[in-house]
Amino acid sequence: MKVEINKQQFLYIMDQYRPHNFSLEGLVQLYDYITSIEREEQIDYVLDPNKLCQEWEEGSLNYFCTRYGYDLEDYQDLLDNLQYTYIGYPTTQFDTLAEISGKQIIVKTL
């Protein structure tokens, strides 16, 4: 049985199962991204909060530079060494969707 959920239901489910993994804004961006992929590729996304938290991560540029061994001043080197796709979000708090070793991340600007 397929059950479609809206943005508010997605936010509620993620808050119930994994309340500390993403900010509200991060979850909104993930929901918008996932639904756009569903439309473009004509697929149905199966929501698994645990899997979503394994595949996606939210953090500042400082966090990701530290985690992957880059100087914050050279954050462009971090982005240059990743396979990434820029997605224009409606807010300026999120600017990059990237893939590091098969793990997708949302990088939050400082």
DOMAR-278636 format. One record per residue: residue in one letter; residue number from 0; x, y, z of N, C-alpha, C, CB in turn. Coordinates in nm, 4 decimals. Glycine has a CB too. Layout:
BEGIN
@tipa: a; zami: NUM; npx: X; npy: Y; npz: Z; capx: X; capy: Y; capz: Z; cpx: X; cpy: Y; cpz: Z; cbpx: X; cbpy: Y; cbpz: Z
...
END
This chain:
BEGIN
@tipa: m; zami: 0; npx: 0.0837; npy: -0.1166; npz: 0.0000; capx: 0.0000; capy: 0.0000; capz: 0.0000; cpx: 0.0888; cpy: 0.1236; cpz: 0.0000; cbpx: -0.0956; cbpy: -0.0006; cbpz: 0.1207
@tipa: k; zami: 1; npx: 0.0589; npy: 0.2162; npz: -0.0851; capx: 0.1338; capy: 0.3410; capz: -0.0956; cpx: 0.0567; cpy: 0.4520; cpz: -0.0247; cbpx: 0.1596; cbpy: 0.3781; cbpz: -0.2444
@tipa: v; zami: 2; npx: 0.1268; npy: 0.5236; npz: 0.0619; capx: 0.0678; capy: 0.6372; capz: 0.1316; cpx: 0.1541; cpy: 0.7595; cpz: 0.1011; cbpx: 0.0576; cbpy: 0.6111; cbpz: 0.2869
@tipa: e; zami: 3; npx: 0.0946; npy: 0.8606; npz: 0.0417; capx: 0.1674; capy: 0.9834; capz: 0.0145; cpx: 0.1600; cpy: 1.0739; cpz: 0.1363; cbpx: 0.1113; cbpy: 1.0547; cbpz: -0.1105
@tipa: i; zami: 4; npx: 0.2709; npy: 1.1429; npz: 0.1629; capx: 0.2722; capy: 1.2358; capz: 0.2753; cpx: 0.3086; cpy: 1.3750; cpz: 0.2235; cbpx: 0.3724; cbpy: 1.1892; cbpz: 0.3859
@tipa: n; zami: 5; npx: 0.2596; npy: 1.4739; npz: 0.2949; capx: 0.2928; capy: 1.6115; capz: 0.2570; cpx: 0.4121; cpy: 1.6600; cpz: 0.3395; cbpx: 0.1704; cbpy: 1.7057; cbpz: 0.2772
@tipa: k; zami: 6; npx: 0.4522; npy: 1.7826; npz: 0.3184; capx: 0.5696; capy: 1.8374; capz: 0.3856; cpx: 0.5535; cpy: 1.8361; cpz: 0.5375; cbpx: 0.5960; cbpy: 1.9793; cbpz: 0.3375
@tipa: q; zami: 7; npx: 0.4369; npy: 1.8758; npz: 0.5867; capx: 0.4148; capy: 1.8791; capz: 0.7311; cpx: 0.4236; cpy: 1.7401; cpz: 0.7924; cbpx: 0.2793; cbpy: 1.9409; cbpz: 0.7624
@tipa: q; zami: 8; npx: 0.3696; npy: 1.6402; npz: 0.7236; capx: 0.3778; capy: 1.5022; capz: 0.7728; cpx: 0.5226; cpy: 1.4529; cpz: 0.7730; cbpx: 0.2903; cbpy: 1.4090; cbpz: 0.6865
@tipa: f; zami: 9; npx: 0.5975; npy: 1.4879; npz: 0.6683; capx: 0.7391; capy: 1.4514; capz: 0.6609; cpx: 0.8148; cpy: 1.5116; cpz: 0.7795; cbpx: 0.8013; cbpy: 1.4993; cbpz: 0.5268
@tipa: l; zami: 10; npx: 0.7914; npy: 1.6397; npz: 0.8047; capx: 0.8590; capy: 1.7065; capz: 0.9157; cpx: 0.8226; cpy: 1.6426; cpz: 1.0489; cbpx: 0.8238; cbpy: 1.8551; cbpz: 0.9178
@tipa: y; zami: 11; npx: 0.6955; npy: 1.6075; npz: 1.0674; capx: 0.6497; capy: 1.5440; capz: 1.1908; cpx: 0.7157; cpy: 1.4071; cpz: 1.2095; cbpx: 0.4966; cbpy: 1.5294; cbpz: 1.1898
@tipa: i; zami: 12; npx: 0.7167; npy: 1.3272; npz: 1.1040; capx: 0.7754; capy: 1.1927; capz: 1.1120; cpx: 0.9239; cpy: 1.2016; cpz: 1.1458; cbpx: 0.7553; cbpy: 1.1160; cbpz: 0.9788
@tipa: m; zami: 13; npx: 0.9960; npy: 1.2895; npz: 1.0779; capx: 1.1391; capy: 1.3024; capz: 1.1049; cpx: 1.1637; cpy: 1.3526; cpz: 1.2459; cbpx: 1.2044; cbpy: 1.3963; cbpz: 1.0040
@tipa: d; zami: 14; npx: 1.0797; npy: 1.4426; npz: 1.2951; capx: 1.0937; capy: 1.4928; capz: 1.4314; cpx: 1.0672; cpy: 1.3827; cpz: 1.5341; cbpx: 0.9984; cbpy: 1.6104; cbpz: 1.4545
@tipa: q; zami: 15; npx: 0.9755; npy: 1.2926; npz: 1.5048; capx: 0.9441; capy: 1.1835; capz: 1.5963; cpx: 1.0539; cpy: 1.0773; cpz: 1.5998; cbpx: 0.8124; cbpy: 1.1199; cbpz: 1.5573
@tipa: y; zami: 16; npx: 1.1092; npy: 1.0444; npz: 1.4843; capx: 1.2059; capy: 0.9352; capz: 1.4755; cpx: 1.3503; cpy: 0.9805; cpz: 1.4918; cbpx: 1.1909; cbpy: 0.8652; cbpz: 1.3443
@tipa: r; zami: 17; npx: 1.3868; npy: 1.0950; npz: 1.4357; capx: 1.5259; capy: 1.1418; capz: 1.4391; cpx: 1.5280; cpy: 1.2929; cpz: 1.4650; cbpx: 1.5996; cbpy: 1.1076; cbpz: 1.3052
@tipa: p; zami: 18; npx: 1.4929; npy: 1.3358; npz: 1.5864; capx: 1.4743; capy: 1.4798; capz: 1.6121; cpx: 1.6014; cpy: 1.5644; cpz: 1.6101; cbpx: 1.4096; cbpy: 1.4969; cbpz: 1.7436
@tipa: h; zami: 19; npx: 1.7179; npy: 1.5035; npz: 1.6183; capx: 1.8400; capy: 1.5834; capz: 1.6321; cpx: 1.9320; cpy: 1.5784; cpz: 1.5108; cbpx: 1.9156; cbpy: 1.5379; cbpz: 1.7519
@tipa: n; zami: 20; npx: 1.8876; npy: 1.5187; npz: 1.4017; capx: 1.9760; capy: 1.5049; capz: 1.2858; cpx: 1.9769; cpy: 1.6256; cpz: 1.1933; cbpx: 1.9366; cbpy: 1.3847; cbpz: 1.2076
@tipa: f; zami: 21; npx: 1.8648; npy: 1.6972; npz: 1.1840; capx: 1.8546; capy: 1.8078; capz: 1.0900; cpx: 1.7803; cpy: 1.9243; cpz: 1.1532; cbpx: 1.7844; cbpy: 1.7632; cbpz: 0.9615
@tipa: s; zami: 22; npx: 1.8151; npy: 2.0428; npz: 1.1072; capx: 1.7369; capy: 2.1595; capz: 1.1452; cpx: 1.6052; cpy: 2.1554; cpz: 1.0678; cbpx: 1.8154; cbpy: 2.2924; cbpz: 1.1171
@tipa: l; zami: 23; npx: 1.5102; npy: 2.2359; npz: 1.1098; capx: 1.3835; capy: 2.2447; capz: 1.0384; cpx: 1.4083; cpy: 2.2866; cpz: 0.8935; cbpx: 1.2881; cbpy: 2.3445; cbpz: 1.1083
@tipa: e; zami: 24; npx: 1.4946; npy: 2.3857; npz: 0.8742; capx: 1.5241; capy: 2.4321; capz: 0.7390; cpx: 1.5908; cpy: 2.3220; cpz: 0.6557; cbpx: 1.6139; cbpy: 2.5562; cbpz: 0.7440
@tipa: g; zami: 25; npx: 1.6784; npy: 2.2447; npz: 0.7191; capx: 1.7434; capy: 2.1336; capz: 0.6495; cpx: 1.6427; cpy: 2.0296; cpz: 0.6047; cbpx: 1.8480; cbpy: 2.0690; cbpz: 0.7386
@tipa: l; zami: 26; npx: 1.5468; npy: 1.9983; npz: 0.6908; capx: 1.4424; capy: 1.9005; capz: 0.6542; cpx: 1.3550; cpy: 1.9522; cpz: 0.5409; cbpx: 1.3546; cbpy: 1.8673; cbpz: 0.7760
@tipa: v; zami: 27; npx: 1.3226; npy: 2.0807; npz: 0.5440; capx: 1.2426; capy: 2.1385; capz: 0.4360; cpx: 1.3184; cpy: 2.1259; cpz: 0.3036; cbpx: 1.2086; cbpy: 2.2876; cbpz: 0.4659
@tipa: q; zami: 28; npx: 1.4493; npy: 2.1539; npz: 0.3049; capx: 1.5286; capy: 2.1426; capz: 0.1839; cpx: 1.5354; cpy: 1.9972; cpz: 0.1356; cbpx: 1.6693; cbpy: 2.1973; cbpz: 0.2082
@tipa: l; zami: 29; npx: 1.5503; npy: 1.9031; npz: 0.2280; capx: 1.5516; capy: 1.7619; capz: 0.1886; cpx: 1.4180; cpy: 1.7197; cpz: 0.1283; cbpx: 1.5846; cbpy: 1.6734; cbpz: 0.3091
@tipa: y; zami: 30; npx: 1.3099; npy: 1.7610; npz: 0.1917; capx: 1.1776; capy: 1.7269; capz: 0.1389; cpx: 1.1602; cpy: 1.7822; cpz: -0.0021; cbpx: 1.0668; cbpy: 1.7809; cbpz: 0.2312
@tipa: d; zami: 31; npx: 1.1946; npy: 1.9091; npz: -0.0204; capx: 1.1817; capy: 1.9702; capz: -0.1528; cpx: 1.2688; cpy: 1.8988; cpz: -0.2552; cbpx: 1.2187; cbpy: 2.1185; cbpz: -0.1470
@tipa: y; zami: 32; npx: 1.3912; npy: 1.8623; npz: -0.2154; capx: 1.4814; capy: 1.7928; capz: -0.3064; cpx: 1.4257; cpy: 1.6548; cpz: -0.3433; cbpx: 1.6210; cbpy: 1.7789; cbpz: -0.2430
@tipa: i; zami: 33; npx: 1.3828; npy: 1.5788; npz: -0.2436; capx: 1.3310; capy: 1.4436; capz: -0.2680; cpx: 1.2069; cpy: 1.4479; cpz: -0.3565; cbpx: 1.2984; cbpy: 1.3735; cbpz: -0.1350
@tipa: t; zami: 34; npx: 1.1160; npy: 1.5400; npz: -0.3298; capx: 0.9948; capy: 1.5470; capz: -0.4119; cpx: 1.0258; cpy: 1.5914; cpz: -0.5544; cbpx: 0.8937; cbpy: 1.6425; cbpz: -0.3490
@tipa: s; zami: 35; npx: 1.1282; npy: 1.6767; npz: -0.5710; capx: 1.1646; capy: 1.7158; capz: -0.7076; cpx: 1.2241; cpy: 1.5977; cpz: -0.7842; cbpx: 1.2645; cbpy: 1.8331; cbpz: -0.7052
@tipa: i; zami: 36; npx: 1.3032; npy: 1.5150; npz: -0.7156; capx: 1.3583; capy: 1.3946; capz: -0.7795; cpx: 1.2461; cpy: 1.2979; cpz: -0.8151; cbpx: 1.4613; cbpy: 1.3254; cbpz: -0.6869
@tipa: e; zami: 37; npx: 1.1489; npy: 1.2829; npz: -0.7255; capx: 1.0343; capy: 1.1959; capz: -0.7547; cpx: 0.9637; cpy: 1.2399; cpz: -0.8827; cbpx: 0.9350; cbpy: 1.1962; cbpz: -0.6370
@tipa: r; zami: 38; npx: 0.9405; npy: 1.3694; npz: -0.8943; capx: 0.8714; capy: 1.4212; capz: -1.0134; cpx: 0.9556; cpy: 1.4028; cpz: -1.1398; cbpx: 0.8377; cbpy: 1.5698; cbpz: -0.9949
@tipa: e; zami: 39; npx: 1.0837; npy: 1.4405; npz: -1.1319; capx: 1.1706; capy: 1.4350; capz: -1.2496; cpx: 1.1931; cpy: 1.2928; cpz: -1.2987; cbpx: 1.3036; cbpy: 1.4994; cbpz: -1.2186
@tipa: e; zami: 40; npx: 1.2144; npy: 1.2011; npz: -1.2059; capx: 1.2473; capy: 1.0635; capz: -1.2430; cpx: 1.1262; cpy: 0.9709; cpz: -1.2393; cbpx: 1.3545; cbpy: 1.0101; cbpz: -1.1512
@tipa: q; zami: 41; npx: 1.0116; npy: 1.0243; npz: -1.2010; capx: 0.8875; capy: 0.9486; capz: -1.1921; cpx: 0.9054; cpy: 0.8215; cpz: -1.1087; cbpx: 0.8376; cbpy: 0.9130; cbpz: -1.3319
@tipa: i; zami: 42; npx: 0.9592; npy: 0.8413; npz: -0.9893; capx: 0.9773; capy: 0.7310; capz: -0.8960; cpx: 0.9059; cpy: 0.7641; cpz: -0.7661; cbpx: 1.1277; cbpy: 0.7032; cbpz: -0.8707
@tipa: d; zami: 43; npx: 0.8821; npy: 0.6640; npz: -0.6853; capx: 0.8235; capy: 0.6829; capz: -0.5530; cpx: 0.9328; cpy: 0.6631; cpz: -0.4486; cbpx: 0.7044; cbpy: 0.5844; cbpz: -0.5291
@tipa: y; zami: 44; npx: 0.9549; npy: 0.7638; npz: -0.3677; capx: 1.0536; capy: 0.7564; capz: -0.2609; cpx: 0.9874; cpy: 0.6907; cpz: -0.1403; cbpx: 1.1098; cbpy: 0.8983; cbpz: -0.2248
@tipa: v; zami: 45; npx: 1.0552; npy: 0.5924; npz: -0.0818; capx: 1.0057; capy: 0.5262; capz: 0.0383; cpx: 1.0781; cpy: 0.5882; cpz: 0.1571; cbpx: 1.0277; cbpy: 0.3703; cbpz: 0.0322
@tipa: l; zami: 46; npx: 1.0027; npy: 0.6530; npz: 0.2433; capx: 1.0620; capy: 0.7224; capz: 0.3572; cpx: 1.1064; cpy: 0.6234; cpz: 0.4639; cbpx: 0.9627; cbpy: 0.8227; cbpz: 0.4164
@tipa: d; zami: 47; npx: 1.2342; npy: 0.6266; npz: 0.4925; capx: 1.2950; capy: 0.5495; capz: 0.6006; cpx: 1.3823; cpy: 0.6483; cpz: 0.6778; cbpx: 1.3791; cbpy: 0.4246; cbpz: 0.5461
@tipa: p; zami: 48; npx: 1.3342; npy: 0.7002; npz: 0.7915; capx: 1.4093; capy: 0.8024; capz: 0.8647; cpx: 1.5516; cpy: 0.7613; cpz: 0.8997; cbpx: 1.3365; cbpy: 0.8372; cbpz: 0.9901
@tipa: n; zami: 49; npx: 1.5722; npy: 0.6369; npz: 0.9371; capx: 1.7071; capy: 0.5920; capz: 0.9713; cpx: 1.7986; cpy: 0.5940; cpz: 0.8498; cbpx: 1.7029; cbpy: 0.4517; cbpz: 1.0309
@tipa: k; zami: 50; npx: 1.7493; npy: 0.5445; npz: 0.7373; capx: 1.8286; capy: 0.5435; capz: 0.6155; cpx: 1.8571; cpy: 0.6863; cpz: 0.5684; cbpx: 1.7567; cbpy: 0.4642; cbpz: 0.5056
@tipa: l; zami: 51; npx: 1.7580; npy: 0.7717; npz: 0.5784; capx: 1.7752; capy: 0.9114; capz: 0.5388; cpx: 1.8878; cpy: 0.9755; cpz: 0.6198; cbpx: 1.6434; cbpy: 0.9903; cbpz: 0.5576
@tipa: c; zami: 52; npx: 1.8939; npy: 0.9451; npz: 0.7488; capx: 1.9971; capy: 1.0024; capz: 0.8346; cpx: 2.1342; cpy: 0.9403; cpz: 0.8102; cbpx: 1.9586; cbpy: 0.9853; cbpz: 0.9799
@tipa: q; zami: 53; npx: 2.1384; npy: 0.8213; npz: 0.7529; capx: 2.2659; capy: 0.7612; capz: 0.7150; cpx: 2.3171; cpy: 0.8193; cpz: 0.5837; cbpx: 2.2518; cbpy: 0.6093; cbpz: 0.7034
@tipa: e; zami: 54; npx: 2.2258; npy: 0.8543; npz: 0.4945; capx: 2.2635; capy: 0.9026; capz: 0.3622; cpx: 2.2868; cpy: 1.0531; cpz: 0.3568; cbpx: 2.1579; cbpy: 0.8653; cbpz: 0.2635
@tipa: w; zami: 55; npx: 2.2246; npy: 1.1274; npz: 0.4463; capx: 2.2296; capy: 1.2734; capz: 0.4414; cpx: 2.2843; cpy: 1.3277; cpz: 0.5715; cbpx: 2.0906; cbpy: 1.3323; cbpz: 0.4132
@tipa: e; zami: 56; npx: 2.3490; npy: 1.4421; npz: 0.5612; capx: 2.4093; capy: 1.5044; capz: 0.6767; cpx: 2.4019; cpy: 1.6560; cpz: 0.6597; cbpx: 2.5556; cbpy: 1.4569; cbpz: 0.6956
@tipa: e; zami: 57; npx: 2.3865; npy: 1.7250; npz: 0.7685; capx: 2.3809; capy: 1.8708; capz: 0.7643; cpx: 2.4892; cpy: 1.9277; cpz: 0.8539; cbpx: 2.2417; cbpy: 1.9226; cbpz: 0.8072
@tipa: g; zami: 58; npx: 2.5590; npy: 2.0273; npz: 0.8058; capx: 2.6618; capy: 2.0911; capz: 0.8871; cpx: 2.7143; cpy: 2.2154; cpz: 0.8204; cbpx: 2.7754; cbpy: 1.9954; cbpz: 0.9144
@tipa: s; zami: 59; npx: 2.7944; npy: 2.2901; npz: 0.8933; capx: 2.8526; capy: 2.4131; capz: 0.8391; cpx: 2.9732; cpy: 2.3786; cpz: 0.7523; cbpx: 2.8936; cbpy: 2.5103; cbpz: 0.9533
@tipa: l; zami: 60; npx: 3.0178; npy: 2.4745; npz: 0.6737; capx: 3.1411; capy: 2.4550; capz: 0.5972; cpx: 3.2566; cpy: 2.4255; cpz: 0.6924; cbpx: 3.1727; cbpy: 2.5797; cbpz: 0.5104
@tipa: n; zami: 61; npx: 3.2590; npy: 2.4937; npz: 0.8063; capx: 3.3633; capy: 2.4701; capz: 0.9059; cpx: 3.3619; cpy: 2.3239; cpz: 0.9512; cbpx: 3.3446; cbpy: 2.5640; cbpz: 1.0271
@tipa: y; zami: 62; npx: 3.2438; npy: 2.2706; npz: 0.9786; capx: 3.2297; capy: 2.1309; capz: 1.0211; cpx: 3.2855; cpy: 2.0358; cpz: 0.9156; cbpx: 3.0822; cbpy: 2.0977; cbpz: 1.0491
@tipa: f; zami: 63; npx: 3.2457; npy: 2.0564; npz: 0.7892; capx: 3.2894; capy: 1.9641; capz: 0.6851; cpx: 3.4372; cpy: 1.9799; cpz: 0.6523; cbpx: 3.2072; cbpy: 1.9844; cbpz: 0.5602
@tipa: c; zami: 64; npx: 3.4892; npy: 2.1022; npz: 0.6587; capx: 3.6328; capy: 2.1213; capz: 0.6370; cpx: 3.7121; cpy: 2.0479; cpz: 0.7444; cbpx: 3.6688; cbpy: 2.2718; cbpz: 0.6368
@tipa: t; zami: 65; npx: 3.6704; npy: 2.0619; npz: 0.8698; capx: 3.7372; capy: 1.9929; capz: 0.9797; cpx: 3.7262; cpy: 1.8421; cpz: 0.9641; cbpx: 3.6782; cbpy: 2.0362; cbpz: 1.1135
@tipa: r; zami: 66; npx: 3.6077; npy: 1.7960; npz: 0.9327; capx: 3.5838; capy: 1.6522; capz: 0.9213; cpx: 3.6678; cpy: 1.5875; cpz: 0.8107; cbpx: 3.4363; cbpy: 1.6264; cbpz: 0.8954
@tipa: y; zami: 67; npx: 3.6852; npy: 1.6578; npz: 0.6999; capx: 3.7573; capy: 1.6002; capz: 0.5866; cpx: 3.8971; cpy: 1.6574; cpz: 0.5680; cbpx: 3.6786; cbpy: 1.6211; cbpz: 0.4614
@tipa: g; zami: 68; npx: 3.9483; npy: 1.7299; npz: 0.6692; capx: 4.0866; capy: 1.7710; capz: 0.6713; cpx: 4.1253; cpy: 1.8871; cpz: 0.5813; cbpx: 4.1671; cbpy: 1.6585; cbpz: 0.6368
@tipa: y; zami: 69; npx: 4.0378; npy: 1.9846; npz: 0.5674; capx: 4.0682; capy: 2.1035; capz: 0.4890; cpx: 4.0683; cpy: 2.2251; cpz: 0.5804; cbpx: 3.9667; cbpy: 2.1215; cbpz: 0.3735
@tipa: d; zami: 70; npx: 4.1482; npy: 2.3254; npz: 0.5447; capx: 4.1438; capy: 2.4526; capz: 0.6168; cpx: 4.0189; cpy: 2.5277; cpz: 0.5742; cbpx: 4.2720; cbpy: 2.5379; cbpz: 0.5900
@tipa: l; zami: 71; npx: 3.9566; npy: 2.5962; npz: 0.6681; capx: 3.8352; capy: 2.6716; capz: 0.6366; cpx: 3.8625; cpy: 2.7749; cpz: 0.5280; cbpx: 3.7802; cbpy: 2.7402; cbpz: 0.7625
@tipa: e; zami: 72; npx: 3.9812; npy: 2.8358; npz: 0.5307; capx: 4.0145; capy: 2.9352; capz: 0.4292; cpx: 4.0174; cpy: 2.8725; cpz: 0.2891; cbpx: 4.1501; cbpy: 3.0002; cbpz: 0.4612
@tipa: d; zami: 73; npx: 4.0432; npy: 2.7422; npz: 0.2835; capx: 4.0526; capy: 2.6707; capz: 0.1556; cpx: 3.9298; cpy: 2.5841; cpz: 0.1311; cbpx: 4.1786; cbpy: 2.5840; cbpz: 0.1520
@tipa: y; zami: 74; npx: 3.8130; npy: 2.6292; npz: 0.1815; capx: 3.6940; capy: 2.5461; capz: 0.1662; cpx: 3.6629; cpy: 2.5188; cpz: 0.0194; cbpx: 3.5746; cbpy: 2.6127; cbpz: 0.2329
@tipa: q; zami: 75; npx: 3.7048; npy: 2.6089; npz: -0.0689; capx: 3.6812; capy: 2.5848; capz: -0.2113; cpx: 3.7562; cpy: 2.4599; cpz: -0.2568; cbpx: 3.7246; cbpy: 2.7071; cbpz: -0.2952
@tipa: d; zami: 76; npx: 3.8731; npy: 2.4315; npz: -0.1942; capx: 3.9455; capy: 2.3080; capz: -0.2252; cpx: 3.8609; cpy: 2.1860; cpz: -0.1886; cbpx: 4.0807; cbpy: 2.3040; cbpz: -0.1503
@tipa: l; zami: 77; npx: 3.7904; npy: 2.1943; npz: -0.0767; capx: 3.7007; capy: 2.0858; capz: -0.0377; cpx: 3.5962; cpy: 2.0639; cpz: -0.1457; cbpx: 3.6330; cbpy: 2.1163; cbpz: 0.0976
@tipa: l; zami: 78; npx: 3.5315; npy: 2.1718; npz: -0.1885; capx: 3.4270; capy: 2.1602; capz: -0.2898; cpx: 3.4836; cpy: 2.1169; cpz: -0.4244; cbpx: 3.3533; cbpy: 2.2924; cbpz: -0.3047
@tipa: d; zami: 79; npx: 3.6050; npy: 2.1646; npz: -0.4573; capx: 3.6670; capy: 2.1268; capz: -0.5846; cpx: 3.7011; cpy: 1.9789; cpz: -0.5900; cbpx: 3.7922; cbpy: 2.2087; cbpz: -0.6080
@tipa: n; zami: 80; npx: 3.7279; npy: 1.9180; npz: -0.4743; capx: 3.7658; capy: 1.7774; capz: -0.4702; cpx: 3.6471; cpy: 1.6843; cpz: -0.4517; cbpx: 3.8643; cbpy: 1.7548; cbpz: -0.3600
@tipa: l; zami: 81; npx: 3.5281; npy: 1.7387; npz: -0.4555; capx: 3.4066; capy: 1.6588; capz: -0.4424; cpx: 3.3349; cpy: 1.6551; cpz: -0.5753; cbpx: 3.3143; cbpy: 1.7149; cbpz: -0.3324
@tipa: q; zami: 82; npx: 3.2558; npy: 1.5531; npz: -0.5933; capx: 3.1609; capy: 1.5536; capz: -0.7039; cpx: 3.0352; cpy: 1.6149; cpz: -0.6447; cbpx: 3.1353; cbpy: 1.4069; cbpz: -0.7651
@tipa: y; zami: 83; npx: 3.0005; npy: 1.7344; npz: -0.6902; capx: 2.8844; capy: 1.7979; capz: -0.6291; cpx: 2.7965; cpy: 1.8621; cpz: -0.7348; cbpx: 2.9279; cbpy: 1.9022; cbpz: -0.5264
@tipa: t; zami: 84; npx: 2.6740; npy: 1.8771; npz: -0.6981; capx: 2.5761; capy: 1.9422; capz: -0.7830; cpx: 2.5214; cpy: 2.0605; cpz: -0.7063; cbpx: 2.4624; cbpy: 1.8444; cbpz: -0.8260
@tipa: y; zami: 85; npx: 2.5330; npy: 2.1797; npz: -0.7637; capx: 2.4788; capy: 2.2991; capz: -0.6980; cpx: 2.3279; cpy: 2.3018; cpz: -0.7179; cbpx: 2.5445; cbpy: 2.4297; cbpz: -0.7540
@tipa: i; zami: 86; npx: 2.2577; npy: 2.3271; npz: -0.6104; capx: 2.1121; capy: 2.3389; capz: -0.6160; cpx: 2.0760; cpy: 2.4754; cpz: -0.5600; cbpx: 2.0407; cbpy: 2.2232; cbpz: -0.5361
@tipa: g; zami: 87; npx: 2.0063; npy: 2.5563; npz: -0.6371; capx: 1.9673; capy: 2.6884; capz: -0.5924; cpx: 1.8485; cpy: 2.6819; cpz: -0.4987; cbpx: 1.9356; cbpy: 2.7766; cbpz: -0.7105
@tipa: y; zami: 88; npx: 1.8724; npy: 2.6932; npz: -0.3699; capx: 1.7660; capy: 2.6912; capz: -0.2712; cpx: 1.7058; cpy: 2.8301; cpz: -0.2555; cbpx: 1.8182; cbpy: 2.6398; cbpz: -0.1367
@tipa: p; zami: 89; npx: 1.5840; npy: 2.8390; npz: -0.2096; capx: 1.5201; capy: 2.9681; capz: -0.1905; cpx: 1.5800; cpy: 3.0502; cpz: -0.0759; cbpx: 1.3744; cbpy: 2.9476; cbpz: -0.1659
@tipa: t; zami: 90; npx: 1.6574; npy: 2.9869; npz: 0.0118; capx: 1.7243; capy: 3.0623; capz: 0.1176; cpx: 1.8739; cpy: 3.0592; cpz: 0.0923; cbpx: 1.6908; cbpy: 3.0046; cbpz: 0.2584
@tipa: t; zami: 91; npx: 1.9470; npy: 3.1466; npz: 0.1568; capx: 2.0916; capy: 3.1500; capz: 0.1389; cpx: 2.1634; cpy: 3.0641; cpz: 0.2416; cbpx: 2.1417; cbpy: 3.2922; cbpz: 0.1468
@tipa: q; zami: 92; npx: 2.0913; npy: 2.9998; npz: 0.3305; capx: 2.1570; capy: 2.9200; capz: 0.4328; cpx: 2.2124; cpy: 2.7888; cpz: 0.3777; cbpx: 2.0605; cbpy: 2.8916; cbpz: 0.5452
@tipa: f; zami: 93; npx: 2.1591; npy: 2.7416; npz: 0.2675; capx: 2.2078; capy: 2.6176; capz: 0.2091; cpx: 2.2570; cpy: 2.6478; cpz: 0.0702; cbpx: 2.0983; cbpy: 2.5082; cbpz: 0.2069
@tipa: d; zami: 94; npx: 2.3775; npy: 2.6017; npz: 0.0382; capx: 2.4256; capy: 2.6337; capz: -0.0946; cpx: 2.4812; cpy: 2.5171; cpz: -0.1728; cbpx: 2.5278; cbpy: 2.7360; cbpz: -0.0846
@tipa: t; zami: 95; npx: 2.5056; npy: 2.4040; npz: -0.1115; capx: 2.5693; capy: 2.2963; capz: -0.1854; cpx: 2.5154; cpy: 2.1605; cpz: -0.1449; cbpx: 2.7184; cbpy: 2.3003; cbpz: -0.1650
@tipa: l; zami: 96; npx: 2.4896; npy: 2.0790; npz: -0.2423; capx: 2.4607; capy: 1.9386; capz: -0.2199; cpx: 2.5804; cpy: 1.8650; cpz: -0.2740; cbpx: 2.3256; cbpy: 1.8921; cbpz: -0.2882
@tipa: a; zami: 97; npx: 2.6466; npy: 1.7857; npz: -0.1928; capx: 2.7714; capy: 1.7241; capz: -0.2350; cpx: 2.7718; cpy: 1.5752; cpz: -0.2040; cbpx: 2.8899; cbpy: 1.7923; cbpz: -0.1676
@tipa: e; zami: 98; npx: 2.8639; npy: 1.5052; npz: -0.2639; capx: 2.8789; capy: 1.3629; capz: -0.2357; cpx: 3.0231; cpy: 1.3374; cpz: -0.1949; cbpx: 2.8391; cbpy: 1.2758; cbpz: -0.3592
@tipa: i; zami: 99; npx: 3.0423; npy: 1.2805; npz: -0.0788; capx: 3.1751; capy: 1.2443; capz: -0.0301; cpx: 3.1728; cpy: 1.0956; cpz: -0.0002; cbpx: 3.2159; cbpy: 1.3279; cbpz: 0.0968
@tipa: s; zami: 100; npx: 3.2543; npy: 1.0207; npz: -0.0691; capx: 3.2622; capy: 0.8759; capz: -0.0494; cpx: 3.1240; cpy: 0.8128; cpz: -0.0501; cbpx: 3.3337; cbpy: 0.8435; cbpz: 0.0818
@tipa: g; zami: 101; npx: 3.0405; npy: 0.8528; npz: -0.1427; capx: 2.9081; capy: 0.7941; capz: -0.1555; cpx: 2.8073; cpy: 0.8474; cpz: -0.0557; cbpx: 2.9175; cbpy: 0.6473; cbpz: -0.1412
@tipa: k; zami: 102; npx: 2.8457; npy: 0.9401; npz: 0.0309; capx: 2.7520; capy: 0.9937; capz: 0.1287; cpx: 2.7131; cpy: 1.1341; cpz: 0.0876; cbpx: 2.8126; cbpy: 0.9929; cbpz: 0.2711
@tipa: q; zami: 103; npx: 2.5869; npy: 1.1597; npz: 0.0729; capx: 2.5387; capy: 1.2909; capz: 0.0316; cpx: 2.5285; cpy: 1.3807; cpz: 0.1540; cbpx: 2.4016; cbpy: 1.2801; cbpz: -0.0407
@tipa: i; zami: 104; npx: 2.5666; npy: 1.5059; npz: 0.1349; capx: 2.5632; capy: 1.6012; capz: 0.2463; cpx: 2.4999; cpy: 1.7321; cpz: 0.2013; cbpx: 2.7055; cbpy: 1.6264; cbpz: 0.3014
@tipa: i; zami: 105; npx: 2.4427; npy: 1.8002; npz: 0.2947; capx: 2.4010; capy: 1.9381; capz: 0.2713; cpx: 2.5022; cpy: 2.0222; cpz: 0.3456; cbpx: 2.2514; cbpy: 1.9667; cbpz: 0.3197
@tipa: v; zami: 106; npx: 2.5651; npy: 2.1148; npz: 0.2768; capx: 2.6612; capy: 2.2022; capz: 0.3404; cpx: 2.5934; cpy: 2.3346; cpz: 0.3679; cbpx: 2.7875; cbpy: 2.2208; cbpz: 0.2529
@tipa: k; zami: 107; npx: 2.5934; npy: 2.3756; npz: 0.4920; capx: 2.5316; capy: 2.5005; capz: 0.5338; cpx: 2.6388; cpy: 2.6096; cpz: 0.5299; cbpx: 2.4680; cbpy: 2.4878; cbpz: 0.6771
@tipa: t; zami: 108; npx: 2.6059; npy: 2.7223; npz: 0.4703; capx: 2.7040; capy: 2.8303; capz: 0.4671; cpx: 2.7214; cpy: 2.8898; cpz: 0.6054; cbpx: 2.6623; cbpy: 2.9388; cbpz: 0.3674
@tipa: l; zami: 109; npx: 2.8348; npy: 2.9550; npz: 0.6261; capx: 2.8633; capy: 3.0132; capz: 0.7581; cpx: 2.7834; cpy: 3.1387; cpz: 0.7821; cbpx: 3.0110; cbpy: 3.0439; cbpz: 0.7722
END
